[in-house]
């Protein structure tokens, strides 16, 4: 596992939410002696685009997606949440040796999102999922 390097793709639109996610994710990876790189993008919609850009066909591609989408007054929440989730699955299905752990929070309001970034931290969940997938598959 020492050769592996995980790319954490963080949408930093809601920094007060994604900073705790990132910190918790990094802690889990460090506890498991895994190397990582953090790449920030402006919003959740850009996460799949960055992942596609970073995929190397002849090696293992390990990504953790961290971000947050909060429901507003329009349909935008549904469009972004659905399209990003589908895009992440499509990337995995179309790229052999690629794993993506989804730590993107989809929340109905900011307090719900903040809760998922602290007490039930999605960064911890996403990092643990990646560690367990690595142990299972590689």
Secondary structure, 3 states (H helix, E strand, C coil): CCCCEEEEEEECCCHHHHHHHHHHHHHHHHHCCCEEEEEEECCCHHHHHHHHHHCCCCCCEEEEEEEEEECCCCCHHHHHHHHHHHHHHHHHHHCCCEEEEEEEEEECCHHHHHHHHCCCCHHHHHHHHHHHHHHHHC
